[in-house]
Amino acid sequence: MKKAVVFAILAAALYALNSPFSKLLLRDVPPTMMAGFLYLGAGVGMGLLGLIRARGKRREAPLTRRDLPYTLGMVVLDIAAPIFLMLGLKSTTAANASLLNNFEIVATSLIAMLLFREKIGRRLWLAIGLITLSSLLLSLEDADSLRFSMGSLFVLLACVCWGLENNCTRMLSRGDPLEVVVIKGFGSGLGSVIIALAVGERFPALGHMALILLLGFVAYGLSIYFYVYAQRDLGAAKTSAYYAVAPFIGVALSFLIFRELPGPLFFLALAIMIAGTWLVNRAEE
């Protein structure tokens, strides 16, 4: 169990690199193409690791035909979610987007309860309420007129997609984690690139492409690999709970990179989010 917790936190730390560095690259790369190459980076990187591992004895069980519905669901949702995230990052701050990513806990936990019969205790319910309240505050564009930021709403939509996808991946977690990530990477990456070309986006320059592939390998490939391992012992809701550290690392990186000081509403939402995250982890003790 302790090993699974370490894997979940490591997955979170690697994924935290996504929002701030994607925000930088989105200055020169269109969002759908960006989403596609992030997942292709995961697929290519983990595929190469798989070739290295193939020299040794295979110890993991392969996916089977019975896993096909969850595999297809995982790929389709992984096409939609990063596109929504990149669209959100275009019009909201990296710090805001990073913190909003914790709404994925809410989506994952509720879907795990409703569709997969995972239990949710009182502390986790309270945590879900606090995280939802924080997410609503972060989504407000103007507190006086109660107008919502479209960028924040796109990030929340990405979280809902990833919440459902986390539960699909949970059903595959007894299979080979590397195989799961490679399927995610190539399936979702190629799907997003096809959509990008269909809507008129162009391929990024070679330098930008290399950076996106590297970011995708680290923030998606290695992160998902450790996440799937963690899910084996913790389940979808619990793994998502430990994954909650990622947004706070992302916020810290965003402050360092962009030097943007948010308004008082952000810090109020941050305090509520910290309380909710603390309750999430207390709920899993």
RAHU-V63063 format. One line per field, one symbol per residue. psi: psi as a letter, one per 40 degrees, with the letter a starting at -180 (. if undefined). burial: # if it has 16 or more other ideal C-beta (glycine too) atoms within 10 Angstrom, else .. A space follows every 10 residues. Layout:
BEGIN
psi->???
burial->???
END
This chain:
BEGIN
psi->dddddddddd ddddddeddd dddddedehi dddddddddd dddddddddd dddedahhei hiiiddeddd dddddddedd dddddddddd eiiddddddd eeeddddddd dddddefiih iddddddddd ddddddddeh dhddefhihd dddddddddd dddddddddd eeeeahdddd dddddddddd ddddddddee iiiiiddddd dddddddddd cddddddddd ddddiddddd ddeedddddd dddddddefh hiiddddddd dddddddddd ddde.
burial->...##.#### ########## ###.##..## ########## #######.#. .......... ..#...#..# #.######## ########## .######### ########## ###....#.# ..##.###.# #####.#### ........#. ########## ########## ###.###### ########## ###.##.... #..#...##. ###.###### ########## #.######## ########## #.###..... .#...#..## .######.## #.##.
END
